[in-house]
Amino acid sequence: MKKNSGKVMTVLGLIDPDVLGATLVHEHTLTNLQFYAAPAKDPEEAKHFKEKISLDNLHFLRNNPYAIEENCICQDRDLIVKELELFKKLSGGSICELGPIMKQEGAYFEGSDFKIVTNTDHWLGVHDIAERSGVNIVASLGIYMEKAHPAQIKNMTDQQLASSFIDVICNGYGDTSIKPGVLGETAIGPVLHDEEIKVLRTVALTQAETGLGVNVHMEPYTWEYDFRVLDILEESGADLTRVAILHREASLTNRKWSFHDALDHLVAICDRGAFVAFDTCGNNDSFYTEYATWDNPSDAQRAIAVNSLCNRGHAKRVLLSQDTAHRYLFTSYGGSSFIHLLTKFRNMCLQNGVTEYDYETILVRNPKYLLTIK
């Protein structure tokens, strides 16, 4: 893989990093998140579960994003192409497709050799979307949180797991020529699990061998694990300057912290060399489930925090994205889809003091550094 140093791997092949342009580092295209979907407990509200999304149930859905199954599944290539064409029209260049290994989607393990068997239809669909939309799509390879782990992971050593990753990175998904260009969405659940620690060590080993950047999903209220995760990665040989800690805008809604407490936490992550990602921009909703509580900050809070990080010298350690993984986030359903960072949120950041140069650094130069193979 080192022979590809200085390039970026997309689903259509290697490209020069300079052509990435404005890049969203955490997005999804074709999704199947049935892992999350569940009817509401209230019998009347549970009737929505099999409904099509409509204006009649959209308000309910925005407060209960997993309570309508259709919201968690999107295999409509035409819809995604339409959304990405809007992004490209506004000078968008690239996105990262962070579809991780789960029980239901992306890839799984088969046989005693622990070989990753991928859903090639998924990646061929993403390939088709990239060709038709004209947007560069960087595919990922990662393992989601322990709750969604394939059963075989418990029996695998770090090196066996890393070898299975390296095989896909070097040879492609299944019998396709499509290769991942970033590691992730490696995920930590509400409690840091031993198997998730194993995956983190594996990611570090894989990065050292292949030169790919890393994305780590953190749940909103797992701030106490942020530095433990960085420690594990660093101790296992990872280059923290090419590691992005996702969903860290959630620090801004930590009920125990002031804004300055949250900012100090974000700065401390940056001081370790890692990226902090504000990657649910445009999603201001909050929702509460048995599984997790998720309070999204407002975009105004995000913009103020971005400016504060820039003022403290960390513009080069910030990433932005939207995590468009559910139908209700697409423009076709009234959301802001992939265009928000090029329109409204950009204006909010500039109005809150972020310079044009720093915003371009965050949206263009930083993703370029993360995704360029070292």
C-alpha positions in Angstrom: 0.0 0.0 0.0 3.0 2.3 0.6 3.4 2.5 -3.2 0.3 4.7 -3.1 1.8 7.2 -0.7 0.8 10.8 -1.6 -2.4 9.7 -3.2 -6.0 9.4 -2.0 -7.9 6.1 -2.7 -11.5 6.6 -3.9 -14.1 4.1 -5.0 -13.1 5.0 -8.6 -9.4 4.6 -7.9 -6.4 6.7 -6.9 -6.6 10.5 -7.2 -4.3 13.4 -6.5 -5.2 15.0 -3.1 -5.4 18.4 -4.7 -8.6 17.4 -6.5 -10.5 16.5 -3.3 -11.8 20.1 -2.9 -14.4 20.7 -0.1 -14.7 17.4 1.7 -17.2 16.0 4.1 -15.3 13.4 6.2 -18.3 11.6 7.7 -21.2 10.8 5.5 -23.3 7.8 4.4 -25.0 7.0 1.1 -26.7 3.6 0.8 -27.7 2.6 4.3 -29.3 -0.2 6.2 -29.5 0.7 9.9 -32.1 -1.7 11.0 -29.9 -2.3 13.9 -31.3 0.9 15.4 -34.9 0.8 14.1 -37.6 0.0 16.7 -41.3 0.8 17.1 -42.2 3.4 19.7 -43.4 2.0 23.0 -46.7 3.8 22.9 -49.1 1.6 20.9 -50.5 4.5 18.9 -47.1 5.8 18.0 -45.9 2.3 17.2 -48.3 2.3 14.3 -45.9 4.7 12.5 -43.1 2.1 12.3 -44.0 0.7 8.8 -45.3 4.0 7.4 -43.7 5.9 4.5 -42.2 9.2 5.6 -44.6 12.0 4.9 -45.6 15.5 6.1 -48.1 13.8 8.4 -45.5 11.9 10.4 -42.3 14.1 9.8 -42.7 16.0 13.1 -43.0 12.7 15.0 -40.0 11.3 13.1 -37.8 14.3 13.9 -38.3 13.5 17.6 -38.1 9.7 17.1 -35.6 9.1 14.2 -35.6 5.3 14.7 -39.3 4.8 15.2 -40.1 4.8 11.4 -38.2 1.9 9.8 -37.9 3.6 6.4 -35.8 6.4 7.9 -33.1 3.9 8.8 -32.9 2.3 5.3 -32.0 4.0 2.0 -31.0 1.9 -1.0 -32.2 4.6 -3.5 -29.3 5.4 -5.8 -31.2 8.0 -7.7 -32.0 9.9 -4.5 -28.3 9.9 -3.4 -27.1 11.0 -6.9 -29.6 13.9 -6.8 -28.4 15.0 -3.3 -24.7 14.8 -4.3 -25.4 16.7 -7.5 -26.6 19.6 -5.4 -23.4 19.3 -3.4 -21.2 19.4 -6.5 -23.2 22.3 -8.0 -22.2 24.3 -4.9 -18.5 23.4 -5.4 -18.5 20.4 -3.2 -15.7 17.9 -4.1 -15.6 14.8 -2.0 -17.2 12.8 0.8 -16.2 9.9 3.0 -18.6 6.9 3.0 -18.2 5.6 6.6 -20.2 2.4 6.4 -18.6 0.1 9.0 -18.7 -3.6 9.6 -21.9 -4.5 11.4 -24.1 -7.6 11.8 -26.4 -6.3 9.1 -24.4 -4.1 6.7 -21.1 -3.4 4.9 -19.0 -6.5 5.6 -18.7 -9.5 7.8 -16.3 -12.3 8.7 -16.6 -15.9 7.3 -14.6 -19.1 8.0 -11.7 -20.0 10.2 -9.4 -17.7 8.3 -11.3 -14.7 9.5 -11.5 -13.3 6.0 -13.8 -10.3 5.6 -16.6 -11.0 3.1 -18.1 -7.7 1.9 -21.5 -6.8 0.6 -20.2 -6.2 -2.9 -23.6 -4.9 -4.1 -23.3 -2.1 -1.5 -19.9 -1.0 -2.8 -20.8 -1.4 -6.4 -23.8 0.8 -5.7 -21.5 3.4 -4.1 -19.2 3.1 -7.2 -22.2 3.8 -9.5 -23.2 6.8 -7.4 -19.7 8.3 -7.6 -19.6 7.8 -11.4 -23.1 9.4 -11.9 -22.7 12.3 -9.5 -19.1 13.3 -10.3 -18.3 13.5 -6.5 -15.2 11.7 -5.2 -16.3 9.1 -2.7 -13.7 7.6 -0.3 -14.9 4.3 1.0 -14.1 3.2 4.6 -13.2 0.0 6.4 -14.1 -0.2 10.1 -15.9 -2.0 12.8 -18.8 -0.5 14.7 -19.4 -0.7 18.5 -19.4 -4.0 20.4 -23.2 -4.3 20.4 -23.1 -4.7 16.6 -19.9 -6.8 16.3 -19.9 -10.0 14.3 -19.5 -12.9 16.7 -16.2 -14.0 15.2 -14.3 -10.9 16.5 -14.2 -12.4 20.0 -12.0 -15.3 18.8 -9.6 -13.1 16.7 -6.3 -11.8 17.7 -5.2 -8.2 17.0 -3.0 -9.4 14.2 -5.6 -11.7 12.6 -8.0 -8.8 12.6 -5.4 -6.4 11.2 -4.4 -8.9 8.5 -8.1 -9.2 7.4 -8.2 -5.4 7.2 -5.0 -5.2 5.2 -6.1 -7.8 2.8 -9.2 -5.7 1.9 -7.2 -2.5 1.7 -4.7 -4.1 -0.7 -7.0 -6.2 -2.8 -10.4 -4.6 -2.6 -13.9 -5.5 -1.4 -14.7 -9.0 -2.5 -14.2 -9.6 -6.2 -14.4 -5.9 -7.0 -11.5 -3.5 -7.6 -13.0 -1.0 -5.1 -10.7 -0.3 -2.2 -11.1 1.6 1.1 -9.3 4.9 1.5 -9.9 5.5 5.2 -10.3 3.5 8.4 -13.6 3.9 10.2 -16.2 4.3 11.4 -14.5 2.5 14.2 -17.0 2.9 17.1 -16.9 3.1 20.8 -20.2 2.4 22.6 -21.6 3.9 25.8 -19.1 1.9 27.8 -15.6 1.1 26.5 -15.7 -2.6 25.9 -12.7 -5.0 25.8 -13.5 -6.0 22.2 -13.6 -2.3 21.2 -10.2 -1.9 22.7 -9.0 -4.8 20.6 -10.4 -3.1 17.5 -8.6 0.1 18.4 -5.3 -1.7 18.6 -6.1 -3.4 15.3 -6.8 0.0 13.7 -3.4 1.3 14.9 -1.6 -1.8 13.4 -3.5 -1.4 10.1 -2.7 2.3 9.9 1.0 1.7 10.5 1.0 -0.8 7.6 -1.2 0.9 5.1 -0.9 4.7 5.8 -4.6 5.3 5.9 -6.3 8.0 8.2 -8.6 6.9 11.0 -12.1 8.0 12.1 -13.4 7.0 15.6 -17.0 7.3 16.5 -17.6 8.3 20.1 -21.1 8.4 21.7 -22.1 11.9 23.0 -21.6 11.4 26.7 -18.5 9.2 26.6 -16.1 12.2 27.0 -14.3 10.4 29.8 -13.1 7.8 27.2 -11.7 10.3 24.7 -8.2 10.3 26.1 -8.2 6.6 26.9 -9.0 6.0 23.2 -6.1 8.3 22.1 -3.8 6.5 24.6 -4.7 3.0 23.2 -4.2 4.1 19.6 -0.9 5.9 20.4 0.4 3.0 22.5 -0.4 0.6 19.6 1.5 2.8 17.0 -1.1 5.1 15.5 -0.2 8.5 14.2 -2.6 10.7 16.2 -2.3 13.6 13.7 -4.2 11.4 11.3 -6.9 10.3 13.7 -10.3 12.1 13.9 -12.5 11.8 17.0 -16.1 12.0 15.8 -19.1 13.7 17.3 -17.1 15.9 19.7 -19.5 18.8 19.3 -21.5 16.8 21.9 -19.1 18.3 24.4 -21.1 21.5 24.0 -24.3 19.8 25.4 -22.6 18.1 28.4 -24.9 19.0 31.3 -22.0 19.1 33.7 -19.9 21.6 31.7 -19.9 25.2 30.9 -19.0 26.3 27.3 -15.5 27.0 28.5 -15.2 23.5 30.1 -16.3 22.0 26.8 -13.9 24.1 24.8 -11.0 23.2 27.1 -11.8 19.5 26.5 -11.8 20.0 22.8 -8.5 21.9 22.9 -7.0 19.1 25.0 -7.8 16.6 22.2 -6.3 19.0 19.7 -3.2 19.3 21.8 -2.7 15.5 21.6 -2.5 16.0 17.8 -5.9 14.5 16.9 -8.7 16.1 14.9 -12.0 17.0 16.6 -14.9 16.5 14.3 -18.2 18.4 14.4 -19.9 16.0 12.2 -23.6 16.3 12.8 -23.8 19.9 11.5 -27.4 20.8 10.5 -28.9 18.3 13.0 -30.1 20.3 16.0 -32.5 17.6 17.2 -32.4 15.8 20.6 -33.8 12.4 21.3 -33.8 9.9 24.1 -33.9 6.1 23.9 -33.2 3.2 26.2 -29.9 2.8 24.3 -28.7 6.4 24.4 -29.4 10.0 25.0 -28.4 12.3 22.2 -28.6 16.1 22.6 -27.3 17.9 19.5 -26.0 21.4 20.0 -27.4 24.2 17.8 -25.5 25.2 14.8 -25.0 28.6 16.5 -23.2 26.8 19.3 -21.1 24.8 16.8 -20.1 28.0 14.9 -19.1 29.8 18.1 -17.0 26.8 19.1 -15.4 26.5 15.7 -14.4 30.2 15.9 -13.1 29.7 19.5 -10.9 26.8 18.4 -9.5 28.8 15.5 -8.8 31.7 17.9 -6.9 29.3 20.1 -4.7 28.2 17.2 -6.4 24.9 16.3 -8.0 25.6 12.9 -5.8 22.8 11.5 -7.3 20.3 14.0 -11.0 20.7 13.2 -13.1 18.7 10.8 -16.7 19.3 9.7 -19.4 17.0 8.3 -23.1 16.1 8.6 -23.4 12.3 9.1 -26.3 12.1 6.7 -27.3 8.5 7.5 -31.1 8.8 7.7 -33.6 9.8 5.0 -35.1 12.7 7.0 -31.7 14.5 6.7 -31.9 14.6 2.9 -33.2 17.8 1.1 -35.9 15.6 -0.5 -37.3 15.2 3.0 -36.8 18.8 4.2 -33.2 18.3 5.6 -30.0 20.0 4.6 -28.2 16.9 3.3 -24.7 17.4 2.0 -25.0 21.1 1.2 -25.3 22.7 4.6 -21.5 23.3 5.1 -21.3 25.1 1.8 -24.3 27.4 2.5 -25.9 28.2 5.8 -23.4 26.8 8.2 -20.5 28.5 6.3 -22.3 31.8 6.6 -22.8 31.2 10.3 -19.2 30.5 10.9 -18.1 33.6 9.0 -20.6 35.8 10.9 -19.2 34.4 14.2 -15.6 35.4 13.3 -14.1 32.4 11.4 -12.0 33.7 8.6 -12.4 32.6 5.0 -8.9 31.1 5.1 -9.6 29.1 8.3 -12.9 27.8 7.0 -11.2 26.6 3.8 -8.5 25.0 6.0 -11.2 23.1 7.9 -13.2 22.0 4.8 -10.4 21.5 2.3 -6.9 21.3 3.8 -7.6 19.2 6.9 -9.5 16.4 5.1 -6.7 16.4 2.5 -4.2 15.7 5.3 -6.4 13.0 6.9 -7.0 11.2 3.6 -3.6 11.4 1.8 -1.9 8.0 2.2 1.3 8.3 4.1 
